[in-house]
Amino acid sequence: MTTLAIDCGGGGIKASVLDEAGTMRTRPLRVPTPYPLPTSLFVKTLLDLGAQLPPADRVTVGLPGMLRHGVVVATPHYVTRAGPRTKVDPDLLAEWSGWDVRSALADAFGVPALVLNDAEVHGAGVVAGTGLELVLTLGTGLGSALFDGGVLAPHLELSHAPVRWGMTYDTYIGEPERRRLGDAFWSRRVRGVVEGLRPVFRWDRLYLGGGNSRLVRPDQLARMGDDVVVVPNTAGIVGGVRAWDLAAARPA
């Protein structure tokens, strides 16, 4: 059983093919996320990327935003005219809302498909499967996923909650703010967010992933405690195999 794992982000889309053990059979490929992005172009982009890799028996896709049972409830980036933080296109918003992306991709690839929030797939690649484990991905915005005893909890779009000064978590610690503030001050913000969420979740372990997690300053990471660890961004692809088992264990 081989799996085509695709990690879809606001700035880029990455893919690789994994064996049953979750080992990459080829180096990941990456293409920029095209904008504007109607659903037909999204499917074509994934098909073109998959065609450059060895054939697979199934496909796992991590998608930013809120999904329920493979249907898009909301996606923050792909409904915009020119990418993250640009104006929302009403036609794209209507096209993406309620779209059964899992069925569309299963039909397009001709194999079974699993579509989850991208942080959930990321988490599938790193969680130990014991205790309460929270995954936060730092990238274009903030992604989150929660696991209890290895069982994936229903997705909550934490990134859209207000944090301070009328800002959401997405904007408060997202990539534009990191660039504006610099890594040192941005890392202090990340630590503040972690400490603010600690009494809410009471996690056993917190995993910081995503492309920007490696930019968190070591001094700030050390102050967060031993229960907070940084994990490789490749987990967004490596989790593509284990995600099938974790999603199957989630209560209906």
C-alpha positions in Angstrom: 0.0 0.0 0.0 1.5 3.3 -1.1 0.2 6.8 -0.3 0.5 10.0 -2.3 0.7 12.6 0.5 0.0 16.2 -0.4 0.5 19.1 2.0 -1.3 22.2 0.8 -0.3 25.6 2.1 -1.0 29.2 1.5 2.3 29.7 -0.3 3.1 26.3 -1.7 1.9 22.7 -2.2 4.3 19.8 -1.5 3.9 16.1 -2.3 5.7 12.8 -2.0 4.8 9.1 -2.1 5.1 7.1 1.1 5.4 3.3 1.7 3.4 1.5 4.4 5.9 2.5 7.1 5.5 6.2 6.2 8.9 6.4 4.6 9.2 8.7 1.6 10.0 6.7 -1.6 11.0 9.9 -3.4 12.1 13.4 -2.5 9.2 15.8 -2.0 8.2 18.1 -4.8 6.9 21.6 -4.3 5.1 24.1 -6.5 3.8 27.6 -5.6 0.1 27.8 -4.8 -1.5 29.4 -7.8 -3.9 32.4 -7.4 -6.7 32.9 -8.0 -7.5 29.3 -7.3 -10.9 27.9 -8.5 -11.6 24.4 -7.4 -10.9 23.1 -11.0 -7.4 24.6 -10.9 -6.8 23.2 -7.4 -7.6 19.6 -8.6 -5.5 20.1 -11.8 -2.5 21.4 -9.7 -2.6 18.3 -7.5 -3.0 16.0 -10.4 0.0 17.6 -12.2 2.1 17.3 -9.1 1.1 13.7 -8.5 1.9 12.8 -12.2 5.5 13.7 -11.5 5.7 11.1 -8.7 5.4 7.3 -8.7 1.9 5.9 -8.8 0.1 5.3 -5.4 -2.8 3.3 -4.1 -4.4 6.2 -2.2 -4.0 9.9 -1.6 -4.0 12.0 1.5 -4.4 15.7 1.3 -3.9 18.3 4.1 -5.8 21.5 3.4 -5.9 24.7 5.4 -9.2 25.6 6.9 -12.2 23.9 8.3 -13.4 20.5 6.8 -16.0 18.1 7.9 -16.1 14.6 6.4 -14.1 15.7 3.4 -16.4 18.7 2.7 -15.0 22.3 2.9 -16.7 24.5 5.5 -14.2 27.3 5.1 -10.7 27.8 3.7 -9.0 31.1 4.4 -6.5 31.4 1.6 -8.0 29.7 -1.5 -11.0 32.0 -1.7 -8.8 35.2 -2.1 -8.0 37.0 -5.3 -4.2 36.9 -5.0 -3.3 34.8 -2.0 -3.2 35.2 1.8 -4.2 38.6 3.2 -5.7 39.8 -0.1 -9.4 40.5 -0.8 -11.9 37.6 -0.8 -13.4 36.8 -4.2 -17.2 36.3 -3.7 -17.3 33.8 -6.6 -14.5 31.7 -5.2 -16.0 31.8 -1.7 -19.3 30.4 -3.1 -17.4 27.8 -5.1 -15.3 26.5 -2.2 -18.0 26.6 0.5 -19.6 23.2 0.8 -17.4 21.6 -1.9 -16.9 17.9 -1.4 -13.2 18.0 -2.0 -12.7 14.4 -0.9 -15.0 13.0 -3.6 -13.6 15.3 -6.2 -10.1 14.2 -5.6 -11.0 10.5 -5.3 -12.7 10.8 -8.8 -9.8 12.7 -10.2 -7.0 10.4 -9.0 -9.1 7.2 -9.3 -8.0 6.0 -5.9 -9.4 6.4 -2.3 -8.8 9.9 -0.9 -8.6 11.3 2.6 -8.8 15.1 3.1 -8.1 16.6 6.5 -7.0 19.9 7.9 -3.3 20.3 7.2 -2.4 20.6 10.9 -4.3 17.3 11.5 -2.2 15.5 8.9 0.9 17.1 10.4 0.0 15.9 13.8 -0.6 12.4 12.5 3.1 12.3 11.7 4.3 13.2 15.2 1.8 12.3 18.0 2.8 9.5 20.4 -0.8 8.3 20.7 -0.9 8.7 24.5 -2.4 11.5 26.6 -3.7 14.8 25.3 -1.6 16.1 22.5 -1.9 19.5 20.8 -0.3 20.4 17.5 0.2 24.0 16.5 1.6 24.7 13.0 3.4 28.0 12.4 3.4 29.2 8.8 1.3 31.6 6.8 -1.1 31.6 9.8 -1.7 29.2 12.7 -2.9 25.7 12.3 -4.1 23.4 15.1 -5.1 19.8 15.8 -6.0 18.0 19.0 -5.5 14.3 19.7 -6.6 12.3 22.8 -5.0 8.9 23.2 -4.2 9.0 19.5 -7.8 9.7 18.5 -8.3 12.8 16.3 -10.7 15.2 17.9 -13.2 17.3 15.8 -11.5 20.2 14.2 -11.7 23.7 15.8 -10.5 26.7 13.8 -8.5 28.2 16.6 -6.7 30.5 14.2 -9.7 32.7 13.7 -10.3 33.3 17.4 -9.4 36.8 18.6 -6.2 37.0 20.7 -5.6 40.8 21.4 -5.9 44.2 19.8 -8.6 42.9 17.6 -6.2 40.5 16.0 -6.8 36.8 15.4 -4.2 34.1 16.1 -3.7 33.9 12.3 -2.6 37.5 12.1 -0.9 37.8 15.5 1.7 35.1 14.9 1.4 34.5 11.1 4.2 35.0 8.6 3.5 38.7 7.8 3.9 39.6 11.5 7.0 37.5 11.8 8.6 39.5 9.0 7.5 42.8 10.4 8.6 42.0 14.0 11.7 39.9 13.4 12.3 36.5 14.8 13.3 37.6 18.3 10.2 39.6 19.1 7.9 37.2 17.1 9.3 34.3 19.2 8.2 36.1 22.3 4.7 36.3 20.9 4.7 32.6 20.1 5.7 31.9 23.7 2.9 34.2 24.9 0.4 32.3 22.8 1.6 29.0 24.2 1.3 30.1 27.8 -2.1 31.6 27.1 -3.4 28.3 25.7 -1.8 26.1 28.4 -4.7 26.5 30.9 -7.2 26.0 28.1 -6.0 22.6 26.9 -3.9 21.2 29.8 -2.0 19.2 27.3 0.5 16.4 28.0 2.5 17.4 25.0 2.5 20.3 22.6 4.1 20.0 19.2 5.2 23.1 17.3 5.4 22.4 13.6 5.1 24.2 10.3 7.7 26.0 8.3 8.3 28.7 10.9 8.6 26.5 13.9 12.3 26.2 13.3 12.6 30.0 13.6 11.4 30.1 17.3 14.4 31.2 19.3 16.0 28.6 21.5 15.8 30.8 24.6 12.0 31.3 24.2 11.5 27.6 23.5 13.4 26.7 26.6 11.1 28.9 28.7 8.0 27.1 27.3 8.9 23.9 29.2 9.8 20.3 28.5 6.3 19.5 27.3 6.7 21.7 24.3 8.8 20.4 21.3 9.5 21.5 17.8 8.9 18.9 15.1 10.1 18.8 11.4 7.9 20.4 8.8 8.1 17.2 6.8 5.5 15.8 9.2 2.9 17.4 7.0 3.8 14.7 4.4 5.0 11.9 6.6 1.6 11.9 8.4 -0.1 11.0 5.2 -0.1 7.3 6.0 -0.9 7.3 9.7 -3.7 9.8 9.2 -5.9 7.1 7.7 -5.7 5.1 11.0 -6.2 8.2 13.2 -9.1 9.5 11.2 -10.8 6.1 11.3 -10.6 6.0 15.1 -12.3 9.4 15.4 -15.9 9.1 16.7 -18.6 9.8 14.0 
